[in-house]
């Protein structure tokens, strides 16, 4: 990734089981948890568009582990 991550920005990641396919990832800001949540598309066969940046697999994994809510039970 070249720069900072931003809400609403769209990135891509290559599918680990088939490098001819990729998924687009939109980062959505959740105001209730004050965190970014990835919205991940179904796999698409082809080459990612040049205007999309590849997201780091480590960063994507961290974003997916952010709690969904701050509710204490």
C-alpha positions, 0 to 999 in steps of 0.5 A: 500500500502506498498511503494511509487507509481511508474510509470509502476507499476501495482496495483489492486482494488476490485470492490465495487459492487462484491468482487469476481471481481477486476480491475488491474491498471497500473500507466502511467507517462504523460510527458506533464502534469508531472503527473501519470495517472491510466490505469484501466482494465475491471473487472476480476473475481477471486483473484488478483495475490499475486505479485500485491499490492492493491491501496488505493481507496483514492489514486486512486480517487486523481490520477483520478482527476489530470488534463488531460492537462495544456492547458489554453484556 
